[in-house]
Amino acid sequence: MGKKSILVTGCAGFIGSNFVPYFLEKYPEYHVVNLDLLTYAGNLENLQEVEKNPNYSFVKGNICNRELVEYIFDEFDIRGVIHFAAESHVDNSIKNPGIFVETNVNGTFTLLDVAYKKWMQKPFAYKDDYKGCRFHHISTDEVYGTLGESGLFTEETPYAPNSPYSASKASSDMIVRSYNETYGMNTVITNCSNNYGPKQHDEKLIPTIIRKA
């Protein structure tokens, strides 16, 4: 049996470029297909350690391009999606909210809908060859709004996004949820909080603090 291929979007960004080397080392039975548009926050130099790995392929393109996404699903027989790709800077979302809606909402819908049509024969019924396929959507804690001086967010906290960025991510979360509830698609949503580490873009909080120290 050949290796199973998974589509990982946005691998050239901060979190994706840390995830891919880890995943390829831990799960050598998988082939990772990286779909990334390489916007200002994406840099293929972040992935130099895997660029010659036979279990890794890179496709430059937009997650909103349905024809391209369909091609990738068919060409690589995609069996899972880990969706990192997103516009993610709050200040930029205030200046140009449209690109955040286009990428984070419409792009997520495109990925979900192509996966649904590839993997499932009808609602709540996976095709025999695609049972176990899963769509993992990487979101943010900002969908919950502003935390007060005390307390914490949980999975039960109501959504209260305050910026175009967080609103676009909350919207994408709801689309993912709808494909689970309406079609029985195997989906997971994780809400990250204040990620930091190697390969993080200079615009983020901790790199900014270090530069200004």
Buried (B, 14 or more C-beta within 10 A) or exposed (E): EEBBBBBBBBBBBBBBBBBBBEBBEEBEEBBBBBBBBBBEBBBBEBBEEBEEBEBBBBBEBBBBBBEBBBBBBEEBBBBBBBBBBBBBBBEBBEEEBEBBBBBBBBBBBBBBBBBBEBBBEEEEEBEEEBEEBBBBBBBBBBBBBEEEEEEEBEEEBEBEBEBBBBBBBBBBBBBBEBBBEEBBBBBEBEBEEEEEEEBBBEEBEEEEEEEEE
